[in-house]
């Protein structure tokens, strides 16, 4: 099982702050997980769509879509952060 956290506008659009998900067969990377979540359709496909800008983290480290995930990981999705 993995824990997925959604932050800022993603949390607002999806109406979900976090969820726990049994890691589906064939889902081994962030990109695979995103494809799985998009397959839910509706808001999920829109908010996590390939044209949307957001970042990913695994166990509190920013990662790329090809990063592996495994049972017990915490995955977070959040919009890009700007600062000054």
C-alpha distances in whole Angstrom, upper triangle without the diagonal:
4,7,10,13,16,20,24,25,21,20,24,24,20,21,17,17,13,10,7,5,4,6,9,12,14,12,12,14,14,17,15,13,16,17,15,15,19,19,18,22,24,23,20,22,25,23,21,23,25,28,26,26,23,21,18,16,14,14,17,19,20,19,21,19,19,17,14,11,8,5,6,8,9,11,14,17,20,24,26,28,32,34,37
4,6,10,13,16,20,21,18,17,21,21,18,19,15,14,11,8,6,5,6,6,10,13,14,11,11,12,12,15,14,11,13,16,13,13,17,18,17,21,22,21,18,20,22,20,18,21,22,25,23,23,19,18,14,13,10,10,13,15,16,16,17,16,17,15,12,9,8,6,5,5,6,7,10,13,17,20,23,24,28,30,34
4,7,10,13,17,19,16,14,18,19,16,16,12,11,7,6,5,6,9,10,13,16,17,14,14,14,13,16,15,12,14,17,15,13,17,18,17,20,21,20,17,19,21,18,17,20,22,24,22,21,18,16,13,12,10,10,12,14,16,16,18,17,18,16,15,11,11,9,7,7,5,6,8,11,14,18,20,22,26,28,31
4,7,10,14,15,12,11,15,15,12,13,10,8,5,5,6,8,11,11,13,17,17,14,14,13,11,14,14,10,11,14,13,11,14,16,15,18,19,16,13,16,18,15,13,17,18,20,18,17,14,13,10,10,9,10,11,14,14,14,16,15,17,15,14,11,12,12,11,9,6,5,6,8,11,15,17,19,23,25,29
4,7,10,12,10,8,12,13,11,12,8,6,4,7,9,11,14,15,17,20,21,17,17,16,13,16,16,13,13,16,15,13,15,18,17,19,19,16,14,17,17,14,13,17,18,20,17,16,13,12,10,9,10,11,11,13,13,14,16,16,18,17,17,14,15,15,13,11,8,6,5,6,8,12,15,16,20,22,26
4,7,8,6,5,9,10,8,9,7,5,6,9,12,13,17,17,19,22,22,19,19,17,14,16,17,13,12,16,15,12,14,17,16,17,17,13,12,14,14,11,11,14,16,17,14,13,10,10,10,11,12,14,13,15,14,15,17,16,19,18,19,17,18,18,17,14,11,9,6,5,6,9,13,14,18,20,24
4,6,6,5,8,10,10,10,9,7,9,12,15,17,21,21,23,26,26,22,22,20,16,18,20,17,15,19,19,15,17,20,19,20,19,15,14,17,16,12,12,16,17,18,14,13,10,10,10,11,14,15,13,15,14,16,17,18,21,20,21,19,21,21,20,17,13,11,8,6,5,7,11,11,15,17,21
4,6,5,6,9,10,11,10,9,12,15,18,20,24,24,26,29,29,25,25,23,19,20,22,19,17,21,21,18,18,22,20,20,19,15,15,17,15,12,13,16,18,17,14,12,10,12,13,14,17,18,16,18,16,18,20,20,23,23,24,23,25,25,23,21,17,15,11,9,7,7,10,11,13,16,19
4,5,5,6,8,10,11,10,13,16,20,21,25,24,26,29,28,25,26,23,19,20,22,19,17,19,20,16,16,20,18,18,16,12,13,15,12,9,11,14,16,15,11,11,10,12,14,16,19,21,19,20,18,19,20,20,23,23,25,24,26,26,25,23,19,16,13,10,8,7,11,12,14,17,21
4,5,5,6,8,8,8,11,13,16,17,21,21,22,25,24,21,22,20,16,17,18,15,13,16,16,13,13,16,15,15,14,10,9,12,10,7,8,11,14,14,10,10,9,11,12,14,17,19,17,18,17,18,18,17,21,21,22,20,23,23,22,20,16,14,10,8,7,8,11,13,16,19,23
4,6,5,6,5,5,8,11,15,16,20,21,22,26,26,22,23,21,18,19,20,17,15,18,18,14,15,18,16,16,15,11,11,14,13,10,11,15,17,17,14,14,12,13,14,15,17,18,17,19,18,19,20,20,23,22,23,21,23,23,21,19,16,14,11,9,9,10,14,15,18,21,24
4,6,5,7,8,12,14,18,20,23,24,25,29,28,25,27,25,21,22,23,20,18,20,20,16,16,19,17,17,15,11,12,15,13,10,13,15,18,18,15,15,14,16,17,19,21,22,21,23,21,23,23,22,26,26,27,25,27,26,25,23,20,17,14,12,11,12,15,16,19,22,25
4,6,8,10,13,15,18,19,23,23,24,27,27,24,25,23,20,20,21,18,16,18,18,14,14,16,14,13,11,7,9,11,9,7,10,12,16,15,12,14,13,16,17,19,21,23,22,24,22,22,23,21,25,25,26,24,26,26,26,23,20,18,15,12,12,12,16,18,20,23,26
4,5,8,10,11,15,16,19,20,20,24,24,21,23,21,18,19,19,16,14,16,15,11,12,14,12,12,10,6,7,10,10,7,9,12,16,16,14,15,14,16,16,18,20,21,21,23,21,22,22,20,24,23,24,22,24,23,23,21,18,16,14,12,12,13,17,19,22,25,29
4,7,9,11,15,16,20,21,22,26,26,24,25,24,21,22,22,19,17,19,18,14,15,17,14,14,13,10,10,14,13,11,13,16,20,20,17,18,17,18,18,20,21,22,22,24,23,24,25,23,26,26,26,24,25,24,23,22,19,17,15,14,14,15,19,21,24,26,29
4,6,7,11,13,17,18,20,23,24,21,23,21,19,20,20,16,15,18,16,13,15,17,14,15,14,11,11,14,14,12,13,16,20,21,17,18,16,17,16,17,18,19,19,21,21,22,23,21,24,23,24,21,22,21,20,18,15,14,12,12,13,15,19,20,23,26,29
4,7,11,13,17,18,20,24,25,21,22,21,18,20,20,17,16,19,18,14,17,19,17,18,17,14,13,17,17,14,14,18,21,22,18,18,15,16,15,15,16,16,16,19,18,20,21,21,24,22,22,20,21,20,18,16,13,12,10,10,11,14,17,18,21,24,27
4,7,10,14,15,17,21,22,18,20,19,16,18,18,15,15,18,16,13,16,18,16,18,18,15,14,17,18,15,15,18,21,22,19,19,16,16,14,14,14,14,15,17,18,19,20,19,22,20,20,17,17,16,14,13,10,10,9,10,12,15,18,20,23,25,29
4,6,10,12,14,18,19,16,18,17,15,18,17,13,14,16,14,12,15,16,14,17,17,16,13,17,18,16,15,19,21,23,21,21,18,17,15,15,15,15,16,19,19,19,21,20,21,20,19,16,16,14,13,12,10,10,10,12,15,18,21,23,26,29,32
4,7,9,12,15,17,15,16,16,15,18,16,13,14,17,14,12,16,17,15,18,20,18,16,19,21,18,17,21,23,25,23,23,20,19,16,16,14,14,16,19,20,20,21,20,21,19,17,14,13,11,10,10,9,10,12,14,17,20,23,25,29,31,34
4,6,8,12,14,11,13,14,14,16,14,10,13,14,11,10,14,14,13,17,19,18,15,17,20,18,17,20,21,24,22,23,20,19,16,16,14,15,18,20,20,19,20,18,19,18,16,12,11,9,10,10,10,11,13,15,18,21,24,26,30,32,36
4,6,9,12,10,12,14,14,16,14,11,14,15,12,12,16,16,15,19,21,21,18,20,23,21,19,22,23,26,25,26,23,22,19,18,16,17,20,21,22,21,21,19,19,18,15,12,10,8,9,11,12,13,16,17,21,24,27,29,33,35,39
4,7,9,7,8,10,11,13,10,9,12,13,10,11,15,15,15,18,21,21,17,19,22,21,18,20,21,25,23,24,21,20,17,16,14,15,18,19,20,18,18,16,16,15,12,9,7,6,9,10,12,12,15,16,20,23,26,28,32,34,38
4,6,6,9,11,12,13,10,9,12,11,8,11,14,13,13,17,20,20,17,18,21,21,18,20,21,24,24,25,22,22,19,19,17,19,22,22,22,20,20,17,17,16,13,11,10,10,13,13,15,14,17,18,22,25,27,30,33,36,40
4,6,8,11,14,14,10,10,14,13,10,13,16,14,16,19,23,23,20,20,23,23,20,21,22,26,25,26,25,24,21,21,19,21,24,24,24,21,20,18,16,16,13,12,11,11,15,15,18,17,20,21,25,27,29,32,36,39,42
4,6,9,12,11,8,9,12,11,10,13,15,14,16,19,22,23,19,19,22,22,19,20,20,23,24,25,23,22,19,20,18,20,23,23,22,19,18,15,14,14,12,11,11,13,16,16,18,17,20,20,24,26,28,31,34,37,41
4,6,8,8,5,6,9,9,8,11,13,13,15,17,21,21,17,17,20,19,16,17,17,21,21,21,20,18,15,16,14,17,20,19,19,16,15,12,11,11,9,8,9,10,14,13,14,13,16,16,20,23,24,27,30,33,37
4,7,8,6,7,11,11,11,13,15,16,18,20,23,23,19,19,22,21,18,19,18,22,21,22,19,18,14,14,12,15,18,17,17,14,13,11,9,8,6,5,7,10,13,11,13,12,15,16,20,22,23,26,30,32,36
4,5,5,6,9,10,11,12,14,15,18,20,22,22,18,18,20,19,15,16,15,19,18,18,16,14,11,12,10,13,16,14,13,10,9,7,6,5,4,5,8,11,14,11,13,11,13,14,17,19,20,23,26,29,32
4,5,5,6,9,10,10,12,14,16,18,20,19,15,15,17,15,12,13,13,16,15,15,12,10,8,9,9,12,14,13,11,8,7,5,6,6,7,7,10,13,14,11,11,8,10,10,13,15,16,19,23,26,29
4,5,5,6,9,10,10,12,15,16,19,18,14,13,16,15,11,11,10,14,14,14,13,12,10,12,12,16,17,16,14,11,8,5,6,8,9,10,13,16,17,15,15,12,13,12,15,16,17,21,24,27,30
4,5,5,6,9,10,11,13,15,18,18,14,14,16,16,12,13,12,16,16,17,16,15,13,14,14,17,19,18,17,14,12,8,8,10,9,9,12,14,16,14,15,13,14,14,17,19,20,24,27,30,34
4,5,5,6,9,10,11,14,16,16,12,12,15,14,11,12,13,16,15,16,14,13,11,12,12,15,17,17,15,13,12,9,10,11,10,9,11,12,14,12,12,10,11,11,15,17,19,22,25,29,32
4,5,5,6,8,10,12,14,13,9,9,12,11,7,9,9,12,12,13,11,11,10,12,13,16,17,17,15,13,12,9,11,12,12,12,14,16,17,15,14,11,11,10,13,15,17,20,23,27,30
4,6,5,6,9,10,13,13,10,9,12,12,9,9,9,13,13,15,14,15,14,16,17,20,21,21,19,16,14,11,12,14,14,14,16,17,19,18,17,14,15,14,16,18,20,23,26,30,33
4,6,5,7,10,13,13,10,10,13,13,10,11,13,16,16,18,16,17,15,17,17,20,21,21,20,18,17,13,14,15,15,13,15,16,18,16,16,14,15,14,17,19,22,25,28,32,35
4,5,6,8,10,10,6,7,10,10,8,10,12,15,14,16,14,15,14,16,16,19,20,21,19,18,17,14,16,16,16,14,16,16,18,16,15,13,13,12,15,17,20,23,26,29,33
4,5,6,8,8,5,4,8,8,6,7,9,12,12,14,14,15,15,18,19,22,22,23,21,19,17,14,17,18,18,17,19,20,21,20,19,15,15,13,16,17,19,23,26,29,33
4,5,9,10,8,7,10,12,10,10,12,15,15,18,18,19,18,21,21,24,25,25,24,22,20,17,18,20,20,18,20,20,22,21,20,18,18,17,19,21,23,27,30,33,37
4,7,8,6,7,10,11,11,12,14,17,16,19,18,20,19,21,22,24,25,26,24,23,22,19,21,22,21,20,21,21,22,21,20,18,18,16,19,20,24,27,30,33,37
4,6,6,5,8,10,10,10,13,15,15,18,18,20,20,23,24,26,27,28,26,24,23,20,22,24,24,22,24,24,25,24,23,20,20,17,19,20,23,26,29,33,36
4,5,6,6,9,10,10,14,15,14,18,18,20,21,24,25,28,28,29,27,26,25,22,24,26,26,25,26,27,27,26,24,21,20,18,19,19,23,26,28,32,35
4,5,5,6,8,9,13,14,12,15,15,18,18,21,23,25,25,26,24,24,23,20,23,24,25,24,25,26,26,24,22,19,18,15,16,16,20,22,25,28,32
4,5,5,6,8,11,13,11,14,13,16,16,18,20,22,22,23,21,21,20,17,20,21,21,20,22,22,23,21,19,16,15,12,14,15,18,21,24,28,31
4,6,6,5,9,11,10,13,14,16,16,19,21,24,24,24,22,21,19,16,19,21,22,21,23,24,25,23,21,18,17,14,16,16,19,22,25,29,32
4,6,5,9,9,8,11,12,15,17,20,22,25,25,25,22,21,20,18,21,22,24,23,25,26,27,25,22,19,17,14,15,14,17,20,23,26,30
4,6,9,9,7,9,9,12,14,17,19,22,21,22,19,19,18,16,20,21,22,21,23,24,25,22,20,16,14,11,11,11,14,17,20,23,27
4,7,8,6,8,8,10,11,14,17,20,19,19,17,16,15,13,16,17,18,18,20,22,22,19,17,14,12,9,10,11,13,17,20,23,27
4,5,5,9,10,12,14,17,19,23,22,22,19,18,16,13,16,18,20,20,23,24,25,22,21,17,16,12,13,13,15,19,21,25,28
4,6,8,10,12,13,17,19,23,22,21,18,16,14,11,14,17,19,19,22,25,26,23,21,18,16,13,14,13,15,18,21,24,27
4,7,10,12,15,18,21,25,24,23,19,18,16,14,17,19,22,22,26,28,29,25,24,20,18,15,14,13,14,17,19,23,26
4,6,10,12,16,19,22,21,20,17,16,15,14,17,19,21,21,25,26,27,23,21,18,15,12,11,9,11,14,16,20,23
4,7,10,14,17,20,19,18,14,14,13,13,16,17,20,21,24,26,26,22,20,16,14,10,9,6,7,11,13,16,20
4,7,10,14,17,15,14,11,11,11,11,15,15,18,18,21,23,22,19,16,13,10,7,5,4,6,9,12,16,19
4,7,11,13,12,11,7,8,8,9,13,12,15,15,18,20,20,16,14,11,8,6,5,6,6,9,12,15,19
4,7,10,9,8,6,6,7,8,11,10,12,11,15,17,16,13,11,7,6,5,7,9,9,12,15,18,22
4,6,6,5,4,5,8,10,12,9,11,10,13,15,14,10,8,6,5,7,8,11,12,13,16,19,22
4,5,5,7,7,10,11,12,8,9,7,10,12,10,7,6,5,7,9,12,15,15,17,20,22,25
4,6,9,10,13,14,15,12,11,10,11,12,9,6,5,6,8,12,14,17,17,18,21,23,26
4,7,9,13,15,16,13,14,13,14,15,13,10,8,8,8,11,12,15,15,15,18,19,22
4,6,10,13,14,11,12,12,14,16,15,11,10,9,9,11,12,15,14,14,17,18,22
4,7,10,12,10,12,13,16,18,17,13,12,10,9,10,10,12,11,12,15,17,20
4,7,8,6,9,10,14,17,16,13,12,10,10,10,12,13,13,14,17,20,23
4,6,6,9,11,15,18,19,15,15,12,12,11,13,14,13,16,18,21,24
4,6,8,10,14,17,18,15,15,12,12,11,13,15,15,18,20,23,27
4,6,9,13,16,18,15,16,13,15,14,17,18,18,21,24,26,30
4,7,10,14,15,12,13,11,13,14,16,18,18,20,23,26,29
4,7,10,12,10,12,11,14,15,18,20,21,23,26,29,32
4,7,9,7,9,8,12,14,17,20,21,23,26,29,32
4,6,6,9,10,14,16,20,23,24,26,30,32,35
4,6,9,11,14,17,21,24,26,28,31,33,37
4,7,10,13,16,20,23,25,26,30,32,35
4,6,10,13,16,20,21,23,26,28,31
4,7,10,13,17,18,20,23,25,29
4,7,10,14,15,17,21,23,27
4,7,10,12,14,17,20,23
4,7,10,12,16,18,22
4,7,8,12,15,19
4,6,9,13,16
4,7,10,14
4,7,10
4,7
4
